Amino acid sequence: MYRKLTRLLFLIKQDAGLYLGISLGVFIFILFFHPFPSVNLDFNNWLLFMAGFAAIIYVFLILVRIFLRWIIRDKEEIYDEPHIHSGIEEFAIWVLCSVGTIFYLRYVGSVNITFYIAFKVVLICLIPPVIVRFYDRLKLLKHENETLLREKVSLQQAVHDYERDSLNKSIEFASDNINENVVFQLSNIILVKSADNYIEIIYREETETRKRIIRSTLKSVESQLKPYSSFIRCHRTAIVNRYHIQRVNKKFGSYSLGMRDYKEDIPVSRQYLFKIKNLQ
């Protein structure tokens, strides 16, 4: 019983304000445009009569959208997600509001119901279901967007964890000279630069930045680093570790990278600029 009451209070708190706003909107529309024949009442009673239209809309919205939903979805464990339906609720609201308004005009306002008046009633009573349908669609899209954002964060975290684990691995760079192969931990490599027929490997060793030169090509090194997404080609002469990028510099239309623990700026070619900017 407590769970049922909690669910009912949740549904009332969730959308009751929306239904009140729709009802007031219909009341103001009827008040200003007078779509129905006038009734012989003084001003105060006339206002009360006009307010009756809003009350009809509000009551049927509450009955269909809250109490009916409360009864039908009573066994569902999760009820704060957007309700997906086939339009039955909107049709029920439309029919009930139309019938209720016609009876209200006939038996409270003593208005002679003609086909034209009934048509206007049906048309006006179409407003609430259209609004709630639009509201449900927006709510569903918002829910889907939040779900996608959560999945995106989860995937980003998984990628980050994978890259972090990858950076803890070591890699061996092969030299064209025999017995000159060197091994580095991936996370310690700041960048790799080409120098004619040699490459310069700039890396961290404890608290110092060091440089190692071996006989090889940047193309060969790039093929070895290709499985690790943290290493990015930024220029025909350089490959950088994205986790050591401190800033992107722009000067006179040209770009360069400022690296942590390395004083020289690394140039960025236009063909690699888009990839670098996406890292920011």
N, C-alpha and C positions, 0 to 999 in steps of 0.2 A: 504493500500500500504506500509506504514511504517513497519507494522508487517511482511509482506512478505519479504521485503528487509532485515530486522533484522534476520529473519529465514535463508535466503540465506547466509548472511554473517557468521552466526553461523556455518552452515554446511561446508562452505568453510574453515573457521578457524579450525574446528574440525578435518578434515581428509585430507585436501589438501597436507599437508606435507607427510603423508603416501603414497599417490598416486605418489607424486614426487619421493619418495624413491624407490617405486616399478619400476617406469619407468627408473630411473637411473640404477637400478639393471639389468633390461633387456638390457639396452644399453651396460653396461659393459660386460655382458655375450656374446652378439653378437659381440662386439668389439674384445674380446679375442679368442673366439672359431670359428668365421667365419662359421656359419652353412649354409650360403647361398652362391651361386656362386659370385665370385668377379666381380666388375663392373669397367669399364675403366674410372677412374676419378683420378685427382691428389689428393694429401693427404688431403688438406683442404676440397675439395668438398666431398671426401670420408668420412671424419668425419661428415660433415653435413648430408650426406646420412644415415650414421649409426644413427645419432641423430634423424632422422625421425622416426625410429622404436619406440624410447622412446616417441616421441611426439604423435604418434598414440595411444600408450597404455595410456598415460596421458590424452589425450582428451576424449577417450571413458570412462575411469574411472570417470572423472569429469562429463561427460554427464549423465551416468547411476546412479552413486552413489550420485551425488549432485543435478543436475538439475531435473532429473526424480523423485528422492525422494522428492525434494522441491515441485514439482507439485502434485504428488500423495498424499503426507501427508500434504497438505497445510491447511486442516481444523482441524488438530490435535492441541490441546492446548499444550500438552507436547511433545516436539520434541528432547529433549536432552537425552532421554533414548535410550538404544540399540534397533536397528530396528530388529524385528524378522520376517523373511520371509522364503519362501520355497526353495530358491536357484534360483529364476527367475533372480535376478540381476546378479548373477555369470554367469549364462548361457548366458545372454544378453552380458555381457562383453566379454566372451569367443568368441561368434559368431562374434561380431562386430570387435574385435581386429584381429581375424583370417582373416575375409574378408578384412578389411582395410589393413592389412599387405600384403596379396596376391596381392591386387590391387596396392599397393605401389611398390612392387617388379616388377610387370609386366609393369606398365605404367611409373614409375619414374626410376627404375633401369634397365628396358628393360631385365628382367630375364625371361627365358623361364620356365613357371610353369609346373613342372612334379608332378606326384603323390607323389614322395619322398619329394620334396620340400614342397608341401602342407602339408604333414604329419608332417614335422619338424615345419612348421609355427603353425599348430594346437597345437602341443605339447608345443612349447614355449609360445604360447598365453594362455595356461592353467595355467601358473604360477601366473598371477595377480589375477584371481578369487579364486584360492586356498589360496593365501595369505590373501585376504580380508575376505574370509570365516573364516579362522583361527583367524583373527583379530576380527571379529564380535563375534565369540564364546568366545574369551578371554574377550572382553568387556562386553558381557552378563553375564559371570561368575563373573566378577568384580562387576557388578551392583547388582547381586543377593547376593554376599557376603556382600556388603555394606548395602543392605536391611536387611539381617539377623543380621548384627552387630547392626543396629539401633533397630531392634526388641529385640535383646538380652539386649541392654542397657535399653530399655523401661521396659522389664520384670524384670531386676535386680532392677530398680528403684521401680517398683511395689512391689517386694518382700521386698525391704528395707523399704518402707513405711509401709507395713503390719507388718513387724517385729518391727518397731519403735512403731506402735500403740499397738502391743501386749505387748511390754515391759512397756507400761504405765499402763497396767492392774495390778491388785493385785492377789495374790494367797494365799490360806490358807493351811498350812501344818498341817495335822492331827497327833496328838500324841497318843501313846498307853495309855497314862495316861489321864484320864478325866480332862476336863477344862484346858488343856495345849496347845490347838491349837493356832498357831501364824499366823499372816498375814503379808506378805511382798509385796512391789512393785517389780515386776519382774526385772526392770532395776537396782534396788539397790543390787540385789543378785550377789555376786562375784563368789562364788562357794559353793558347798555342799560336806562335807566330812563325811565318815562313821567313827564311833568310837565305836567298839563293838556293843552293842545293842542301841546305840544312833547315832544321826547325828549332825554334827556341820554346822550351816548355817552362812557363812561369808558374811556380807552385809555392805553397806554404809548407814550411817544415818547422813544426813547433810554433815559435813566435816570429820567425823570420821569413822573408820572401826571397826565394832563390830562383836561379835560372839554370837550365840544363840544355845543352846544345847537342843534338845528335844528327847524323846524316840520314835524312829521309825527306819525304815530300808532304806538304799539307794535305794533299789529296789522299795519301795513304793513311794519315792520321784521322782524317775526316771519316773514312770508311770504318775505322776501328771504333770511333766515338758515335757512329750513327745510331746504335741501339739505345743510347742514353740521351733522352730528350732535354737534359739540362745543358747540353753543349750545342751551341748555335753558331753557325757561320755568319759573321757580320761583315766580312770584307774578303776580298780574294787573298789577303795576306794574314787573316786572323780567324781563329775560332775561340769563343769565350764561353766560360761557365756562367750561366744565367744567375746563379746564386751568389756570384761575386760582383755582379753589376751594381754599382752604387747610384749612378745617375745617367741620364741621357742628355747630352749637351747639343745645343743648336747654335751655330754661329755662321752668319752670312749664307744661310741656306744649306749649309753642310752639317752633318751630324757626327757625333763621336760618343764613345762610352767612357765614363769614368769608373774605374775598377777599384775595389777595396784592396788595400795593401799593395797598390801598384800606381806609381806616379804618372806614367804616360797615359794620355788619352788614346783610345783605340778607334780608328776611323770606321764609319758605317757606310757601306755602299747603298745606293738607292734601291737596288734590287733586293736587298735584305732589310730595308727600312721598315716595311710593313710588319714583318715578323718581330722585329725588335720593339716596335711601338705596342704590339699586342701583349707584350710582357708586362706593361705598366698597369 
